[in-house]
Amino acid sequence: MASHYSLFVEKWKSCTACELHKDRQNVVLARGKIPCDVLFVGEAPGQSEDCLSAPFVGPAGQLLDKIVERAIASDVRVAFTNLVCCIPLDDDGVKVSEPPDEAIEACSIRLQEFVEIANPRLIVCVGKLAKDWLDPGWKHSIRFHAKIPLVDITHPAFILRANIAQQGLLCQKATVILRNAVEDILLKR
């Protein structure tokens, strides 16, 4: 499988499928263990991710790592990616809150290929936008060949923006949702 992932990286490392490629420093494809048991799919890379060429490595990613560490056993293989692999910037060079639909649609082929290579038993939608695009009932849904169970958690960037009292509750909720999903899906072997 590692060779499939190497071919995948080679194919997509210079992607120009949408307009977002014009402003990026790096293509942000994935991080983690490939193939994986649990695949986390976020929205788009931020400044840290664009700089380091890996998803979920900034402050929100560090919080997500803590949630994952609390919820999932260390022997469960996890990987991370996003709906789009390039940072969406506005005209002033500031990250916009959501990538445009056209970019998500253009990047859906890459995401579908990655899901096939990663072969997860569970996909975790990180944030509402990922949930909307991966939910099979949504009109613009990205469809996967295999029926892979989905669960969604609050995006850690949203948690970081919440007031301090809510942050703990939101982290706990994400941890419980994730732990329950992993136990229900992965431990039923």
N, CA, C and O of each residue as an XYZ file, in Angstrom:
756
protein
N       0.809     -1.206      0.000
C       0.000      0.000      0.000
C       0.848      1.265      0.000
O       0.451      2.282     -0.567
N       2.013      1.202      0.634
C       2.856      2.385      0.706
C       3.208      2.875     -0.697
O       3.287      4.081     -0.932
N       3.420      1.943     -1.634
C       3.747      2.358     -2.994
C       2.553      3.055     -3.650
O       2.733      3.977     -4.447
N       1.326      2.614     -3.315
C       0.144      3.295     -3.842
C       0.089      4.732     -3.318
O      -0.260      5.661     -4.047
N       0.438      4.892     -2.048
C       0.430      6.238     -1.473
C       1.514      7.099     -2.115
O       1.287      8.280     -2.374
N       2.680      6.529     -2.375
C       3.757      7.280     -3.038
C       3.326      7.741     -4.424
O       3.595      8.876     -4.820
N       2.661      6.865     -5.155
C       2.148      7.238     -6.473
C       1.082      8.329     -6.365
O       1.028      9.240     -7.192
N       0.241      8.229     -5.342
C      -0.781      9.236     -5.081
C      -0.127     10.601     -4.829
O      -0.541     11.606     -5.406
N       0.887     10.633     -3.971
C       1.587     11.886     -3.668
C       2.220     12.456     -4.925
O       2.114     13.653     -5.192
N       2.865     11.615     -5.682
C       3.511     12.067     -6.917
C       2.486     12.676     -7.879
O       2.754     13.695     -8.517
N       1.335     12.057     -7.976
C       0.286     12.529     -8.881
C      -0.264     13.892     -8.460
O      -0.518     14.744     -9.312
N      -0.452     14.108     -7.139
C      -1.170     15.289     -6.669
C      -0.293     16.395     -6.107
O      -0.815     17.456     -5.764
N       1.002     16.200     -5.997
C       1.853     17.190     -5.338
C       1.965     18.518     -6.100
O       2.406     19.519     -5.535
N       1.578     18.532     -7.346
C       1.630     19.764     -8.142
C       0.267     20.097     -8.737
O       0.182     20.668     -9.824
N      -0.792     19.742     -8.029
C      -2.150     19.897     -8.544
C      -2.470     21.350     -8.920
O      -2.123     22.289     -8.203
N      -3.138     21.500    -10.059
C      -3.626     22.814    -10.511
C      -5.094     22.724    -10.919
O      -5.543     23.475    -11.785
N      -5.841     21.815    -10.306
C      -7.227     21.553    -10.696
C      -8.180     22.709    -10.404
O      -9.246     22.793    -11.014
N      -7.820     23.594     -9.489
C      -8.691     24.738     -9.183
C      -7.839     25.981     -8.973
O      -6.611     25.918     -9.019
N      -8.487     27.093     -8.746
C      -7.801     28.375     -8.589
C      -6.982     28.484     -7.303
O      -6.095     29.333     -7.214
N      -7.260     27.651     -6.316
C      -6.551     27.758     -5.037
C      -5.051     27.513     -5.180
O      -4.268     27.987     -4.357
N      -4.647     26.784     -6.204
C      -3.224     26.466     -6.355
C      -2.362     27.720     -6.533
O      -1.164     27.692     -6.255
N      -2.961     28.804     -6.990
C      -2.198     30.022     -7.282
C      -1.626     30.681     -6.030
O      -0.616     31.381     -6.109
N      -2.254     30.468     -4.884
C      -1.836     31.162     -3.662
C      -1.152     30.274     -2.636
O      -0.686     30.773     -1.611
N      -1.080     28.996     -2.879
C      -0.517     28.090     -1.873
C       1.008     28.099     -1.896
O       1.641     28.447     -2.893
N       1.568     27.701     -0.760
C       3.004     27.407     -0.704
C       3.222     25.927     -1.007
O       4.154     25.556     -1.721
N       2.341     25.085     -0.449
C       2.478     23.640     -0.583
C       1.110     22.993     -0.764
O       0.090     23.527     -0.328
N       1.108     21.850     -1.407
C      -0.079     21.011     -1.460
C      -0.101     20.234     -0.149
O       0.902     19.639      0.245
N      -1.244     20.244      0.519
C      -1.385     19.588      1.814
C      -2.239     18.349      1.600
O      -3.464     18.446      1.516
N      -1.604     17.184      1.511
C      -2.331     15.968      1.169
C      -2.812     15.195      2.393
O      -4.019     15.033      2.573
N      -1.915     14.723      3.225
C      -2.336     13.867      4.335
C      -1.197     13.730      5.339
O      -0.044     14.059      5.059
N      -1.559     13.237      6.505
C      -0.572     12.782      7.487
C      -1.191     11.624      8.252
O      -2.413     11.514      8.351
N      -0.345     10.769      8.787
C      -0.835      9.645      9.573
C      -0.423      8.311      8.981
O       0.457      8.233      8.124
N      -1.077      7.266      9.458
C      -0.793      5.891      9.044
C      -1.700      5.516      7.869
O      -2.925      5.580      7.968
N      -1.079      5.127      6.767
C      -1.816      4.727      5.574
C      -1.452      3.276      5.268
O      -0.265      2.981      5.125
N      -2.400      2.365      5.162
C      -3.843      2.514      5.347
C      -4.174      2.785      6.812
O      -3.344      2.596      7.701
N      -5.416      3.237      7.041
C      -5.805      3.629      8.393
C      -7.126      2.972      8.789
O      -7.872      2.466      7.951
N      -7.385      2.998     10.084
C      -8.671      2.553     10.606
C      -9.669      3.709     10.622
O     -10.842      3.545     10.286
N      -9.171      4.883     11.022
C     -10.013      6.075     11.151
C      -9.390      7.191     10.331
O      -8.212      7.510     10.491
N     -10.192      7.784      9.448
C      -9.740      8.906      8.623
C     -10.496     10.159      9.044
O     -11.727     10.181      9.040
N      -9.759     11.192      9.403
C     -10.332     12.487      9.753
C     -10.274     13.374      8.513
O      -9.213     13.551      7.915
N     -11.425     13.930      8.131
C     -11.491     14.802      6.967
C     -11.959     16.179      7.426
O     -13.085     16.342      7.897
N     -11.089     17.152      7.283
C     -11.405     18.527      7.640
C     -11.826     19.315      6.420
O     -12.240     18.750      5.408
N     -11.714     20.623      6.528
C     -12.197     21.504      5.468
C     -11.081     21.909      4.517
O     -11.109     21.569      3.334
N     -10.087     22.644      5.045
C      -9.013     23.174      4.204
C      -7.794     23.455      5.069
O      -7.922     23.664      6.275
N      -6.619     23.461      4.465
C      -5.424     23.790      5.227
C      -5.449     25.250      5.686
O      -6.027     26.116      5.029
N      -4.809     25.497      6.828
C      -4.590     26.857      7.311
C      -3.151     27.264      7.033
O      -2.441     26.602      6.277
N      -2.732     28.360      7.651
C      -1.382     28.890      7.420
C      -0.295     27.885      7.825
O       0.661     27.670      7.079
N      -0.442     27.274      9.002
C       0.572     26.306      9.469
C       0.648     25.113      8.527
O       1.734     24.647      8.181
N      -0.518     24.627      8.118
C      -0.573     23.464      7.231
C       0.038     23.782      5.866
O       0.761     22.961      5.301
N      -0.252     24.964      5.342
C       0.297     25.380      4.054
C       1.816     25.472      4.136
O       2.519     25.104      3.195
N       2.307     25.954      5.244
C       3.747     26.100      5.433
C       4.441     24.747      5.607
O       5.513     24.520      5.045
N       3.827     23.847      6.385
C       4.454     22.565      6.720
C       4.029     21.405      5.830
O       4.563     20.302      5.951
N       3.068     21.646      4.933
C       2.603     20.640      3.976
C       2.012     19.395      4.640
O       2.205     18.275      4.168
N       1.284     19.611      5.751
C       0.615     18.509      6.439
C      -0.664     19.045      7.076
O      -0.665     20.155      7.608
N      -1.756     18.274      7.031
C      -3.014     18.746      7.617
C      -3.023     18.667      9.141
O      -2.369     17.814      9.740
N      -3.771     19.566      9.743
C      -3.996     19.582     11.191
C      -2.690     19.609     11.989
O      -2.472     18.767     12.859
N      -1.835     20.570     11.690
C      -0.588     20.733     12.446
C      -0.532     22.066     13.186
O       0.394     22.298     13.963
N      -1.496     22.936     12.960
C      -1.554     24.217     13.662
C      -2.251     24.061     15.005
O      -2.408     22.939     15.486
N      -2.667     25.150     15.615
C      -3.335     25.092     16.923
C      -4.577     24.189     16.930
O      -4.768     23.420     17.872
N      -5.409     24.270     15.909
C      -6.598     23.405     15.847
C      -6.191     21.942     15.717
O      -6.815     21.069     16.321
N      -5.164     21.671     14.945
C      -4.675     20.303     14.794
C      -4.092     19.752     16.074
O      -4.254     18.571     16.378
N      -3.415     20.600     16.824
C      -2.867     20.158     18.107
C      -3.995     19.796     19.076
O      -3.885     18.829     19.830
N      -5.076     20.573     19.052
C      -6.230     20.246     19.885
C      -6.875     18.946     19.408
O      -7.259     18.110     20.226
N      -6.998     18.770     18.088
C      -7.562     17.535     17.553
C      -6.706     16.336     17.966
O      -7.247     15.286     18.311
N      -5.403     16.477     17.936
C      -4.522     15.385     18.380
C      -4.806     15.009     19.834
O      -4.801     13.826     20.174
N      -5.051     15.992     20.689
C      -5.356     15.712     22.099
C      -6.687     14.977     22.227
O      -6.814     14.050     23.028
N      -7.682     15.392     21.435
C      -8.986     14.720     21.449
C      -8.821     13.271     20.994
O      -9.360     12.356     21.615
N      -8.081     13.069     19.915
C      -7.836     11.719     19.386
C      -7.115     10.869     20.423
O      -7.464      9.706     20.628
N      -6.119     11.441     21.069
C      -5.349     10.710     22.080
C      -6.243     10.254     23.236
O      -6.062      9.158     23.767
N      -7.201     11.090     23.623
C      -8.107     10.735     24.723
C      -9.166      9.716     24.300
O      -9.652      8.941     25.124
N      -9.519      9.721     23.025
C     -10.663      8.925     22.570
C     -10.294      7.591     21.939
O     -11.088      6.651     21.969
N      -9.112      7.501     21.375
C      -8.768      6.342     20.556
C      -7.505      5.672     21.091
O      -6.529      6.343     21.426
N      -7.534      4.357     21.167
C      -6.364      3.593     21.612
C      -5.191      3.810     20.661
O      -5.386      4.055     19.470
N      -3.998      3.721     21.181
C      -2.797      4.006     20.388
C      -2.557      3.001     19.261
O      -1.820      3.302     18.323
N      -3.166      1.813     19.336
C      -2.969      0.830     18.272
C      -3.927      1.021     17.094
O      -3.827      0.310     16.094
N      -4.851      1.970     17.207
C      -5.759      2.282     16.105
C      -5.045      3.259     15.170
O      -4.578      4.315     15.597
N      -4.970      2.896     13.906
C      -4.265      3.722     12.924
C      -5.168      4.859     12.463
O      -6.299      4.629     12.035
N      -4.662      6.088     12.555
C      -5.431      7.258     12.146
C      -4.673      8.046     11.083
O      -3.443      8.039     11.034
N      -5.438      8.721     10.240
C      -4.867      9.596      9.221
C      -5.746     10.835      9.105
O      -6.905     10.832      9.522
N      -5.180     11.886      8.536
C      -5.848     13.164      8.432
C      -5.705     13.718      7.019
O      -4.649     13.604      6.397
N      -6.791     14.322      6.520
C      -6.772     15.018      5.240
C      -7.853     16.097      5.284
O      -8.486     16.308      6.318
N      -8.057     16.770      4.169
C      -9.075     17.818      4.074
C      -9.863     17.680      2.782
O      -9.474     16.948      1.872
N     -10.978     18.398      2.719
C     -11.759     18.435      1.477
C     -10.926     18.999      0.338
O     -10.998     18.509     -0.788
N     -10.135     20.028      0.625
C      -9.244     20.618     -0.387
C      -7.816     20.559      0.126
O      -7.582     20.521      1.334
N      -6.864     20.552     -0.795
C      -5.467     20.416     -0.394
C      -4.667     21.709     -0.535
O      -3.446     21.700     -0.382
N      -5.341     22.815     -0.824
C      -4.667     24.103     -0.915
C      -5.396     25.116     -0.033
O      -6.619     25.070      0.096
N      -4.645     26.017      0.563
C      -5.224     27.014      1.451
C      -6.086     28.000      0.657
O      -5.627     28.535     -0.352
N      -7.325     28.249      1.092
C      -8.163     29.240      0.415
C      -7.910     30.634      1.002
O      -8.234     30.892      2.161
N      -7.334     31.522      0.202
C      -7.008     32.876      0.651
C      -7.895     33.896     -0.049
O      -8.341     33.673     -1.175
N      -8.148     35.020      0.626
C      -8.876     36.110     -0.023
C      -7.880     37.003     -0.760
O      -6.689     36.696     -0.812
N      -8.357     38.086     -1.318
C      -7.492     38.969     -2.106
C      -6.386     39.614     -1.271
O      -5.373     40.054     -1.816
N      -6.576     39.671      0.042
C      -5.573     40.258      0.934
C      -4.615     39.218      1.497
O      -3.772     39.547      2.331
N      -4.731     37.969      1.055
C      -3.841     36.919      1.521
C      -4.215     36.342      2.876
O      -3.378     35.738      3.547
N      -5.472     36.526      3.285
C      -5.956     36.000      4.561
C      -6.821     34.784      4.270
O      -7.609     34.787      3.324
N      -6.673     33.733      5.094
C      -7.473     32.521      4.875
C      -8.957     32.838      5.032
O      -9.370     33.478      5.999
N      -9.744     32.383      4.072
C     -11.196     32.522      4.167
C     -11.740     31.367      4.987
O     -11.086     30.333      5.127
N     -12.932     31.542      5.526
C     -13.461     30.531      6.434
C     -13.784     29.215      5.730
O     -13.610     28.148      6.318
N     -14.239     29.270      4.512
C     -14.569     28.041      3.778
C     -14.030     28.110      2.359
O     -14.061     29.168      1.730
N     -13.538     26.990      1.856
C     -13.125     26.972      0.453
C     -14.354     27.044     -0.447
O     -15.431     26.598     -0.048
N     -14.217     27.592     -1.641
C     -15.364     27.664     -2.548
C     -15.801     26.268     -3.018
O     -14.995     25.340     -3.093
N     -17.086     26.149     -3.327
C     -17.630     24.869     -3.808
C     -16.851     24.328     -5.000
O     -16.620     23.123     -5.096
N     -16.444     25.213     -5.910
C     -15.722     24.771     -7.108
C     -14.408     24.070     -6.735
O     -14.016     23.092     -7.371
N     -13.738     24.580     -5.702
C     -12.480     23.964     -5.274
C     -12.744     22.592     -4.646
O     -12.004     21.637     -4.882
N     -13.806     22.511     -3.847
C     -14.138     21.220     -3.219
C     -14.493     20.202     -4.299
O     -14.063     19.050     -4.236
N     -15.269     20.621     -5.279
C     -15.631     19.715     -6.372
C     -14.396     19.279     -7.153
O     -14.261     18.104     -7.497
N     -13.496     20.215     -7.435
C     -12.279     19.885     -8.181
C     -11.394     18.931     -7.392
O     -10.741     18.064     -7.973
N     -11.368     19.085     -6.082
C     -10.504     18.264     -5.226
C     -11.169     16.937     -4.825
O     -10.533     16.092     -4.196
N     -12.422     16.759     -5.182
C     -13.132     15.543     -4.765
C     -12.524     14.279     -5.380
O     -12.559     13.216     -4.761
N     -11.978     14.383     -6.569
C     -11.348     13.227     -7.206
C     -10.138     12.785     -6.381
O      -9.934     11.594     -6.146
N      -9.343     13.762     -5.949
C      -8.185     13.464     -5.100
C      -8.632     12.821     -3.793
O      -8.033     11.845     -3.341
N      -9.684     13.367     -3.186
C     -10.167     12.823     -1.918
C     -10.690     11.394     -2.095
O     -10.438     10.530     -1.255
N     -11.412     11.152     -3.181
C     -11.915      9.799     -3.446
C     -10.752      8.821     -3.607
O     -10.795      7.715     -3.067
N      -9.730      9.215     -4.333
C      -8.550      8.348     -4.499
C      -7.869      8.094     -3.163
O      -7.445      6.975     -2.873
N      -7.767      9.148     -2.349
C      -7.112      8.981     -1.060
C      -7.900      8.033     -0.161
O      -7.311      7.198      0.525
N      -9.207      8.155     -0.159
C     -10.035      7.266      0.661
C      -9.840      5.815      0.224
O      -9.779      4.921      1.067
N      -9.742      5.575     -1.069
C      -9.498      4.210     -1.546
C      -8.157      3.679     -1.061
O      -8.058      2.516     -0.667
N      -7.129      4.514     -1.084
C      -5.801      4.094     -0.627
C      -5.780      3.928      0.890
O      -5.223      2.959      1.404
N      -6.384      4.871      1.601
C      -6.377      4.841      3.067
C      -7.236      3.703      3.610
O      -6.943      3.157      4.673
N      -8.293      3.344      2.887
C      -9.159      2.228      3.234
C      -9.645      2.266      4.690
O      -9.500      1.283      5.416
N     -10.224      3.404      5.119
C     -10.656      3.516      6.512
C     -11.914      2.707      6.790
O     -12.715      2.438      5.895
N     -12.065      2.328      8.047
C     -13.300      1.676      8.470
C     -14.281      2.694      9.041
O     -15.459      2.390      9.229
N     -13.793      3.907      9.318
C     -14.608      4.994      9.846
C     -14.041      6.305      9.324
O     -12.827      6.506      9.314
N     -14.928      7.197      8.890
C     -14.515      8.548      8.504
C     -15.120      9.518      9.509
O     -16.314      9.475      9.802
N     -14.266     10.392     10.028
C     -14.704     11.420     10.962
C     -14.708     12.752     10.223
O     -13.665     13.238      9.786
N     -15.885     13.329     10.092
C     -16.029     14.644      9.466
C     -15.700     15.691     10.521
O     -16.382     15.788     11.542
N     -14.668     16.465     10.277
C     -14.229     17.476     11.235
C     -14.825     18.814     10.805
O     -14.281     19.503      9.943
N     -15.940     19.165     11.415
C     -16.626     20.412     11.095
C     -17.826     20.203     10.196
O     -17.970     19.169      9.545
N     -18.685     21.213     10.177
C     -19.948     21.153      9.442
C     -19.741     21.049      7.929
O     -20.458     20.305      7.261
N     -18.787     21.774      7.394
C     -18.574     21.741      5.944
C     -18.172     20.338      5.488
O     -18.679     19.847      4.479
N     -17.277     19.700      6.215
C     -16.889     18.321      5.862
C     -18.091     17.394      5.963
O     -18.292     16.539      5.101
N     -18.885     17.558      7.007
C     -20.088     16.729      7.160
C     -21.029     16.929      5.977
O     -21.531     15.960      5.407
N     -21.263     18.182      5.612
C     -22.161     18.457      4.489
C     -21.680     17.801      3.197
O     -22.479     17.227      2.456
N     -20.391     17.884      2.928
C     -19.872     17.346      1.670
C     -19.699     15.832      1.676
O     -19.666     15.215      0.611
N     -19.589     15.231      2.838
C     -19.405     13.778      2.892
C     -20.685     13.031      3.213
O     -20.735     11.809      3.073
N     -21.710     13.733      3.635
C     -23.007     13.121      3.950
C     -23.667     12.669      2.656
O     -23.922     13.493      1.778
N     -23.952     11.368      2.519
C     -24.524     10.875      1.259
C     -25.894     11.463      0.937
O     -26.350     11.357     -0.201
N     -26.547     12.068      1.893
C     -27.851     12.663      1.624
C     -27.795     14.086      1.103
O     -28.821     14.641      0.710
N     -26.614     14.683      1.094
C     -26.492     16.070      0.662
C     -26.353     16.130     -0.844
O     -25.727     15.254     -1.440
N     -26.922     17.141     -1.472
C     -26.975     17.190     -2.943
C     -25.611     17.241     -3.621
O     -25.469     16.734     -4.734
N     -24.603     17.839     -2.985
C     -23.274     17.919     -3.605
C     -22.306     16.903     -3.020
O     -21.091     17.060     -3.138
N     -22.830     15.882     -2.403
C     -22.013     14.927     -1.661
C     -20.914     14.301     -2.520
O     -21.108     13.981     -3.692
N     -19.750     14.141     -1.880
C     -18.655     13.389     -2.483
C     -18.945     11.923     -2.191
O     -19.062     11.533     -1.029
N     -19.060     11.124     -3.215
C     -19.450      9.736     -3.022
C     -18.220      8.826     -3.060
O     -17.305      9.012     -3.863
N     -18.233      7.855     -2.178
C     -17.152      6.873     -2.122
C     -17.696      5.538     -2.606
O     -18.887      5.257     -2.474
N     -16.814      4.719     -3.167
C     -17.245      3.413     -3.680
C     -17.767      2.526     -2.562
O     -18.798      1.870     -2.713
N     -17.066      2.506     -1.456
C     -17.485      1.669     -0.324
C     -18.380      2.483      0.602
O     -18.237      3.701      0.715
N     -19.291      1.801      1.253
C     -20.117      2.457      2.268
C     -19.312      2.489      3.554
O     -19.183      1.480      4.247
N     -18.782      3.639      3.860
C     -17.956      3.804      5.053
C     -18.770      4.607      6.062
O     -19.288      5.673      5.727
N     -18.891      4.110      7.294
C     -19.636      4.870      8.300
C     -19.004      6.238      8.539
O     -17.783      6.389      8.517
N     -19.863      7.228      8.766
C     -19.428      8.593      9.042
C     -19.879      9.003     10.430
O     -20.942      8.597     10.900
N     -19.065      9.802     11.071
C     -19.441     10.473     12.308
C     -18.879     11.887     12.195
O     -17.868     12.104     11.526
N     -19.527     12.842     12.842
C     -19.001     14.204     12.762
C     -18.728     14.749     14.151
O     -19.426     14.440     15.117
N     -17.685     15.574     14.218
C     -17.338     16.247     15.461
C     -17.173     17.738     15.171
O     -16.967     18.151     14.030
N     -17.268     18.523     16.229
C     -17.054     19.958     16.113
C     -15.618     20.221     15.684
O     -14.687     19.571     16.161
N     -15.449     21.170     14.787
C     -14.094     21.504     14.331
C     -13.319     22.112     15.493
O     -13.841     22.982     16.190
N     -12.078     21.670     15.716
C     -11.298     22.205     16.829
C     -11.041     23.716     16.729
O     -10.861     24.376     17.752
N     -11.023     24.263     15.522
C     -10.868     25.725     15.392
C     -12.071     26.437     16.015
O     -11.914     27.490     16.633
N     -13.265     25.872     15.855
C     -14.468     26.430     16.485
C     -14.346     26.336     18.006
O     -14.701     27.268     18.728
N     -13.841     25.202     18.479
C     -13.666     25.025     19.925
C     -12.710     26.080     20.469
O     -12.960     26.653     21.530
N     -11.622     26.339     19.758
C     -10.637     27.325     20.214
C     -11.205     28.742     20.240
O     -10.755     29.579     21.024
N     -12.188     29.011     19.387
C     -12.809     30.350     19.358
C     -13.906     30.505     20.409
O     -14.336     31.623     20.692
N     -14.361     29.397     20.986
C     -15.425     29.446     21.996
C     -14.874     30.037     23.299
O     -13.662     30.085     23.510
N     -15.788     30.485     24.164
C     -15.316     30.997     25.455
C     -14.740     29.833     26.260
O     -15.030     28.665     25.999
N     -13.932     30.181     27.226
C     -13.164     29.176     27.971
C     -14.052     28.140     28.641
O     -13.682     26.968     28.723
N     -15.213     28.553     29.120
C     -16.125     27.608     29.776
C     -16.670     26.581     28.784
O     -16.840     25.412     29.130
N     -16.942     27.010     27.566
C     -17.480     26.101     26.546
C     -16.415     25.198     25.946
O     -16.727     24.101     25.483
N     -15.177     25.634     25.945
C     -14.108     24.839     25.325
C     -14.014     23.441     25.929
O     -13.911     22.453     25.202
N     -14.049     23.363     27.237
C     -13.958     22.057     27.895
C     -15.130     21.160     27.545
O     -14.957     19.968     27.294
N     -16.328     21.740     27.528
C     -17.517     20.956     27.179
C     -17.467     20.470     25.737
O     -17.797     19.319     25.453
N     -17.055     21.345     24.830
C     -16.980     20.964     23.415
C     -15.905     19.894     23.178
O     -16.109     18.978     22.380
N     -14.778     20.005     23.860
C     -13.730     18.976     23.748
C     -14.236     17.645     24.275
O     -14.013     16.602     23.661
N     -14.919     17.684     25.414
C     -15.450     16.455     26.008
C     -16.478     15.806     25.078
O     -16.477     14.589     24.894
N     -17.346     16.624     24.497
C     -18.361     16.100     23.580
C     -17.703     15.431     22.362
O     -18.099     14.336     21.962
N     -16.701     16.095     21.780
C     -16.001     15.519     20.625
C     -15.310     14.219     21.010
O     -15.319     13.260     20.237
N     -14.716     14.176     22.189
C     -14.033     12.973     22.667
C     -15.017     11.817     22.824
O     -14.731     10.697     22.402
N     -16.172     12.083     23.427
C     -17.176     11.037     23.648
C     -17.731     10.535     22.319
O     -17.860      9.327     22.120
N     -18.058     11.444     21.413
C     -18.580     11.046     20.099
C     -17.566     10.148     19.389
O     -17.921      9.103     18.843
N     -16.328     10.562     19.403
C     -15.272      9.812     18.728
C     -15.059      8.452     19.388
O     -14.985      7.439     18.691
N     -14.960      8.410     20.704
C     -14.760      7.156     21.424
C     -15.908      6.185     21.138
O     -15.677      5.009     20.858
N     -17.148      6.687     21.211
C     -18.313      5.818     20.966
C     -18.315      5.276     19.536
O     -18.607      4.100     19.321
N     -17.994      6.121     18.567
C     -17.976      5.679     17.170
C     -16.917      4.614     16.946
O     -17.168      3.615     16.272
N     -15.743      4.821     17.505
C     -14.663      3.848     17.346
C     -15.051      2.524     18.002
O     -14.844      1.458     17.421
N     -15.605      2.587     19.197
C     -16.018      1.357     19.872
C     -17.117      0.646     19.101
O     -17.077     -0.578     18.968
N     -18.094      1.377     18.590
C     -19.200      0.773     17.857
C     -18.771      0.163     16.535
O     -19.266     -0.896     16.150
N     -17.859      0.817     15.838
C     -17.507      0.382     14.484
C     -16.261     -0.482     14.441
O     -16.256     -1.533     13.801
N     -15.208     -0.052     15.112
C     -13.947     -0.782     14.996
C     -13.855     -1.986     15.906
O     -13.189     -2.966     15.570
N     -14.500     -1.932     17.035
C     -14.365     -3.041     17.969
C     -15.367     -4.168     17.707
O     -15.322     -5.206     18.367
N     -16.260     -3.965     16.752
C     -17.179     -5.037     16.329
C     -16.524     -5.770     15.181
O     -16.873     -5.549     14.022
N     -15.600     -6.621     15.483
C     -14.833     -7.304     14.419
C     -15.419     -8.629     14.078
O     -14.899     -9.329     13.209
